[in-house]
Amino acid sequence: MIFCGIFFGLAGYGSWRYGRQQQSGRHMILGVALMGYSYFIPHLWMNLTIGGLLIVLLFWP
């Protein structure tokens, strides 16, 4: 579970930096959500589901 938090946290940090550079509020908000949600989710399957959903929303047009 710690590896999921690290992976999604790194993806969120990358998304936040990209959003800050491109001035895209959507990427910044999703990046912050990816960095922080895993601290509040106790179950692995919920962690993977929510993280996957947030990653998909990053690339959704």
Secondary structure by P-SEA (a helix, b strand, c coil): caaaaaaaaaaaaaaaaaaaaaccaaaaaaaaaaaccccccccaaaaaaaaaaaaaaaacc
